[in-house]
Amino acid sequence: MQIAINFEQTYPPTFIAEDLTEMKFNALQSDGNVQQIFVKISKHPDPLLPDVYNLGFGPPIIMVVLRTMLICIIQT
């Protein structure tokens, strides 16, 4: 998979959390369809890395699966 970031082509948000840690936007796909993308920003939990943040993004269903996997890993 190749990902290209083009700061000249941006998408307006459809949702932004008050604390700016979550947002959603609709992205045009190469096949012409529109896909909702979810973005989540959180502080990294390691106290030795105080200024590090986690950034996750993708379709909402993938974000739910990743969040569930992360919770399972942390609890074990």
DSSP file (Angstrom, degrees, kcal/mol; ACC not computed):
  #  RESIDUE AA STRUCTURE BP1 BP2  ACC     N-H-->O    O-->H-N    N-H-->O    O-->H-N    TCO  KAPPA ALPHA  PHI   PSI    X-CA   Y-CA   Z-CA
    1    1 A M              0   0    0      0, 0.0     2,-0.5     0, 0.0     0, 0.0   0.000 360.0 360.0 360.0 134.2    0.0    0.0    0.0
    2    2 A Q        -     0   0    0      2,-0.0     2,-0.5     0, 0.0     0, 0.0  -0.957 360.0-165.4-115.2 130.2    1.3    3.4   -0.9
    3    3 A I        -     0   0    0     -2,-0.5     2,-0.4     2,-0.0     0, 0.0  -0.959   2.1-169.2-117.4 127.9    0.0    6.5    0.9
    4    4 A A        -     0   0    0     -2,-0.5     2,-0.6     2,-0.0    -2,-0.0  -0.959  10.8-149.2-116.1 133.7    0.6   10.0   -0.4
    5    5 A I        -     0   0    0     -2,-0.4     2,-0.6     3,-0.0     3,-0.0  -0.905  13.7-176.1-104.2 122.3   -0.1   13.1    1.7
    6    6 A N    >   -     0   0    0     -2,-0.6     3,-1.1     3,-0.3    -2,-0.0  -0.932  11.0-171.2-120.7 105.0   -1.1   16.1   -0.3
    7    7 A F  T 3  S+     0   0    0     -2,-0.6     3,-0.1     1,-0.3    -1,-0.1   0.554  85.9  63.5 -75.3  -6.1   -1.6   19.2    1.8
    8    8 A E  T 3  S+     0   0    0      1,-0.2     2,-0.7    -3,-0.0    -1,-0.3   0.688  98.8  58.2 -85.5 -20.9   -3.1   21.1   -1.1
    9    9 A Q  S <  S+     0   0    0     -3,-1.1    -3,-0.3     2,-0.0     2,-0.3  -0.893  74.1 159.4-113.1 101.5   -6.0   18.6   -1.2
   10   10 A T        -     0   0    0     -2,-0.7    -3,-0.0    -3,-0.1    -2,-0.0  -0.778  31.5-135.2-120.8 164.7   -7.8   18.7    2.1
   11   11 A Y        -     0   0    0     -2,-0.3    16,-0.1    16,-0.0    -2,-0.0  -0.959  23.4-117.2-121.5 136.6  -11.3   17.7    3.2
   12   12 A P        -     0   0    0      0, 0.0    14,-0.6     0, 0.0     2,-0.1  -0.472  38.4-108.3 -70.5 142.5  -13.6   19.7    5.5
   13   13 A P  E     -A   25   0A   0      0, 0.0    12,-0.3     0, 0.0     3,-0.1  -0.392  20.9-164.1 -69.7 146.7  -14.4   18.0    8.8
   14   14 A T  E    S+     0   0A   0     10,-3.2     2,-0.3     1,-0.4    11,-0.2   0.544  81.7  16.2-100.8 -14.4  -17.9   16.6    9.3
   15   15 A F  E     -A   24   0A   0      9,-1.4     9,-2.2     2,-0.0     2,-0.4  -0.951  60.3-177.8-156.9 137.3  -17.3   16.3   13.1
   16   16 A I  E     -A   23   0A   0     -2,-0.3     7,-0.2     7,-0.2     2,-0.0  -0.980  27.5-127.7-136.6 125.9  -14.7   17.7   15.5
   17   17 A A    >   -     0   0    0      5,-2.8     3,-1.8    -2,-0.4     5,-0.1  -0.361  24.3-117.4 -67.3 150.3  -14.7   16.9   19.2
   18   18 A E  T 3  S+     0   0    0      1,-0.3    -1,-0.1     2,-0.1     0, 0.0   0.858 117.2  48.4 -57.6 -36.9  -14.7   19.8   21.6
   19   19 A D  T 3  S-     0   0    0      1,-0.0    -1,-0.3     3,-0.0    -2,-0.1   0.375 111.3-123.0 -87.7   6.2  -11.3   18.7   23.0
   20   20 A L  S <  S+     0   0    0     -3,-1.8    -2,-0.1     2,-0.2     3,-0.1   0.680  80.9 115.6  64.1  22.2   -9.9   18.3   19.5
   21   21 A T  S    S+     0   0    0      1,-0.1    20,-3.1    19,-0.1     2,-0.3   0.582  73.7  37.2 -95.8 -11.0   -9.0   14.6   20.0
   22   22 A E  E     + B   0  40A   0     18,-0.2    -5,-2.8    -5,-0.1     2,-0.3  -0.991  60.8 161.9-139.7 147.4  -11.4   13.2   17.5
   23   23 A M  E     -AB  16  39A   0     16,-2.0    16,-3.0    -2,-0.3     2,-0.3  -0.981  18.0-151.9-155.3 162.1  -12.7   14.2   14.1
   24   24 A K  E     +AB  15  38A   0     -9,-2.2   -10,-3.2    -2,-0.3    -9,-1.4  -0.978  16.1 169.2-134.1 149.0  -14.4   12.8   11.0
   25   25 A F  E     -AB  13  37A   0     12,-2.0    12,-3.5    -2,-0.3     2,-0.5  -0.978  33.7-114.7-152.0 161.1  -14.3   13.7    7.4
   26   26 A N  E     - B   0  36A   0    -14,-0.6     2,-0.4    -2,-0.3    10,-0.2  -0.878  30.9-163.1-101.4 126.4  -15.5   12.2    4.1
   27   27 A A  E     - B   0  35A   0      8,-2.9     8,-2.7    -2,-0.5     2,-0.4  -0.921  19.0-125.5-115.1 132.4  -12.7   11.3    1.6
   28   28 A L  E     - B   0  34A   0     -2,-0.4     6,-0.2     6,-0.2     2,-0.2  -0.608  29.9-145.2 -73.4 127.9  -13.1   10.7   -2.1
   29   29 A Q    >   -     0   0    0      4,-3.4     3,-2.0    -2,-0.4    -1,-0.0  -0.477  25.1-105.8 -92.6 164.9  -11.7    7.3   -3.0
   30   30 A S  T 3  S+     0   0    0      1,-0.3    -1,-0.1    -2,-0.2    -2,-0.0   0.748 120.2  56.8 -63.8 -23.5   -9.9    6.3   -6.3
   31   31 A D  T 3  S-     0   0    0      2,-0.1    -1,-0.3     1,-0.0     3,-0.1   0.411 122.4-104.5 -88.1   3.5  -13.0    4.4   -7.4
   32   32 A G  S <  S+     0   0    0     -3,-2.0    -2,-0.1     1,-0.3     2,-0.1   0.264  82.2 123.7  94.7 -11.8  -15.2    7.5   -7.0
   33   33 A N        -     0   0    0     -5,-0.1    -4,-3.4     1,-0.0     2,-0.5  -0.352  59.9-124.1 -76.4 162.8  -16.9    6.4   -3.8
   34   34 A V  E     -B   28   0A   0     -6,-0.2     2,-0.4    -3,-0.1    -6,-0.2  -0.930  24.1-166.9-109.2 132.6  -16.9    8.5   -0.6
   35   35 A Q  E     -B   27   0A   0     -8,-2.7    -8,-2.9    -2,-0.5     2,-0.3  -0.976  20.1-128.5-122.0 128.8  -15.5    6.9    2.6
   36   36 A Q  E     -B   26   0A   0     -2,-0.4     2,-0.4   -10,-0.2   -10,-0.2  -0.600  26.2-158.2 -73.0 133.1  -15.9    8.4    6.0
   37   37 A I  E     -B   25   0A   0    -12,-3.5   -12,-2.0    -2,-0.3     2,-0.4  -0.943   2.6-153.5-116.5 135.6  -12.6    8.6    7.8
   38   38 A F  E     -BC  24  58A   0     20,-3.2    20,-1.7    -2,-0.4     2,-0.4  -0.907   7.1-163.5-109.6 134.0  -12.2    8.8   11.6
   39   39 A V  E     -BC  23  57A   0    -16,-3.0   -16,-2.0    -2,-0.4     2,-0.4  -0.967   6.2-175.7-120.1 133.2   -9.2   10.4   13.2
   40   40 A K  E     -BC  22  56A   0     16,-2.9    16,-2.7    -2,-0.4     2,-0.4  -0.996   4.6-170.8-131.7 129.6   -8.3    9.9   16.9
   41   41 A I  E     + C   0  55A   0    -20,-3.1     2,-0.3    -2,-0.4    14,-0.2  -0.978  15.4 165.0-119.4 129.2   -5.4   11.7   18.8
   42   42 A S  E     - C   0  54A   0     12,-2.2    12,-3.8    -2,-0.4     2,-0.2  -0.978  40.4 -99.4-141.7 155.4   -4.4   10.5   22.3
   43   43 A K  E     - C   0  53A   0     -2,-0.3    10,-0.3    10,-0.2     8,-0.1  -0.501  43.2-110.6 -70.7 140.5   -1.5   11.0   24.6
   44   44 A H        -     0   0    0      8,-2.7     8,-0.2     5,-0.2     5,-0.1  -0.558  24.3-136.5 -69.8 134.5    1.0    8.2   24.6
   45   45 A P  S    S+     0   0    0      0, 0.0    -1,-0.1     0, 0.0    -2,-0.1   0.598  71.5 105.4 -75.1  -9.9    0.7    6.4   28.1
   46   46 A D    >   -     0   0    0      1,-0.2     3,-1.9     3,-0.1     6,-0.2  -0.588  60.7-152.2 -75.7 119.6    4.4    6.0   28.7
   47   47 A P  T 3  S+     0   0    0      0, 0.0    -1,-0.2     0, 0.0    -3,-0.0   0.698  94.7  64.2 -64.8 -17.6    5.6    8.6   31.4
   48   48 A L  T 3  S+     0   0    0      1,-0.2    -2,-0.1     2,-0.1     0, 0.0   0.568 102.4  51.0 -80.6  -7.6    9.1    8.6   29.9
   49   49 A L    X   +     0   0    0     -3,-1.9     3,-1.4     1,-0.1    -1,-0.2  -0.604  67.6 162.2-124.3  69.0    7.6   10.0   26.6
   50   50 A P  T 3  S+     0   0    0      0, 0.0    -1,-0.1     0, 0.0    -2,-0.1   0.740  73.3  44.0 -67.6 -24.5    5.6   13.0   27.9
   51   51 A D  T 3  S+     0   0    0     -8,-0.1     2,-0.4     2,-0.0    -2,-0.0   0.025  88.9 109.7-109.5  27.5    5.3   14.9   24.6
   52   52 A V    <   -     0   0    0     -3,-1.4    -8,-2.7    -6,-0.2     2,-0.3  -0.865  45.8-168.6-107.4 137.4    4.4   11.9   22.4
   53   53 A Y  E     -C   43   0A   0     -2,-0.4     2,-0.4   -10,-0.3   -10,-0.2  -0.919  17.8-130.9-123.9 149.4    0.9   11.4   20.9
   54   54 A N  E     -C   42   0A   0    -12,-3.8   -12,-2.2    -2,-0.3     2,-0.5  -0.815  20.0-164.5 -95.0 138.1   -0.8    8.5   19.2
   55   55 A L  E     +C   41   0A   0     -2,-0.4     2,-0.4   -14,-0.2   -14,-0.2  -0.986  10.5 175.3-125.7 121.4   -2.5    9.2   15.9
   56   56 A G  E     +C   40   0A   0    -16,-2.7   -16,-2.9    -2,-0.5     2,-0.3  -0.964   3.9 166.0-123.5 142.6   -5.0    6.7   14.5
   57   57 A F  E     +C   39   0A   0     -2,-0.4   -18,-0.2   -18,-0.2    -2,-0.0  -0.994  17.3  98.0-154.1 153.5   -7.1    7.1   11.4
   58   58 A G  E    S-C   38   0A   0    -20,-1.7   -20,-3.2    -2,-0.3     5,-0.1  -0.927  74.5 -30.0 157.9-178.1   -9.2    5.0    9.1
   59   59 A P    >>  -     0   0    0      0, 0.0     4,-1.7     0, 0.0     3,-0.9  -0.359  66.5-111.8 -60.0 145.5  -12.8    4.0    8.4
   60   60 A P  H 3> S+     0   0    0      0, 0.0     4,-1.9     0, 0.0     5,-0.2   0.822 114.7  57.1 -53.2 -37.4  -14.8    3.9   11.6
   61   61 A I  H 3> S+     0   0    0      1,-0.2     4,-1.7     2,-0.2     5,-0.1   0.884 107.3  48.6 -64.7 -36.8  -15.2    0.1   11.7
   62   62 A I  H <> S+     0   0    0     -3,-0.9     4,-2.7     1,-0.2    -1,-0.2   0.885 108.2  54.6 -68.0 -38.5  -11.4   -0.4   11.6
   63   63 A M  H  X S+     0   0    0     -4,-1.7     4,-2.4     1,-0.2    -2,-0.2   0.876 106.5  51.4 -64.4 -36.9  -11.0    2.1   14.4
   64   64 A V  H  X S+     0   0    0     -4,-1.9     4,-2.2     2,-0.2    -1,-0.2   0.918 111.5  47.4 -65.0 -43.3  -13.4    0.1   16.6
   65   65 A V  H  X S+     0   0    0     -4,-1.7     4,-2.4     2,-0.2    -2,-0.2   0.928 113.6  47.5 -63.4 -46.0  -11.5   -3.1   16.0
   66   66 A L  H  X S+     0   0    0     -4,-2.7     4,-2.5     2,-0.2    -2,-0.2   0.900 111.6  50.2 -63.5 -41.4   -8.1   -1.4   16.7
   67   67 A R  H  X S+     0   0    0     -4,-2.4     4,-2.3     2,-0.2    -1,-0.2   0.913 111.2  49.1 -63.8 -42.3   -9.4    0.2   19.9
   68   68 A T  H  X S+     0   0    0     -4,-2.2     4,-2.1     2,-0.2    -2,-0.2   0.908 111.6  49.1 -63.1 -42.7  -10.8   -3.2   21.1
   69   69 A M  H  X S+     0   0    0     -4,-2.4     4,-2.2     1,-0.2    -2,-0.2   0.910 110.7  50.6 -63.2 -42.2   -7.4   -4.9   20.3
   70   70 A L  H  X S+     0   0    0     -4,-2.5     4,-2.4     1,-0.2    -2,-0.2   0.902 109.4  50.5 -63.6 -41.9   -5.5   -2.1   22.2
   71   71 A I  H  X S+     0   0    0     -4,-2.3     4,-2.1     1,-0.2    -1,-0.2   0.913 110.5  50.1 -62.5 -42.2   -7.8   -2.5   25.2
   72   72 A C  H  X S+     0   0    0     -4,-2.1     4,-1.0     1,-0.2    -2,-0.2   0.897 111.3  48.5 -62.9 -40.7   -7.2   -6.3   25.2
   73   73 A I  H  < S+     0   0    0     -4,-2.2     3,-0.4     1,-0.2    -2,-0.2   0.912 111.9  48.6 -66.6 -42.9   -3.4   -5.8   25.0
   74   74 A I  H  < S+     0   0    0     -4,-2.4    -1,-0.2     1,-0.2    -2,-0.2   0.874 110.2  52.0 -66.1 -37.3   -3.4   -3.3   27.9
   75   75 A Q  H  <        0   0    0     -4,-2.1    -1,-0.2     1,-0.2    -2,-0.2   0.704 360.0 360.0 -75.6 -18.9   -5.5   -5.5   30.1
   76   76 A T     <        0   0    0     -4,-1.0    -1,-0.2    -3,-0.4    -2,-0.2   0.478 360.0 360.0 -89.7 360.0   -3.3   -8.6   29.7
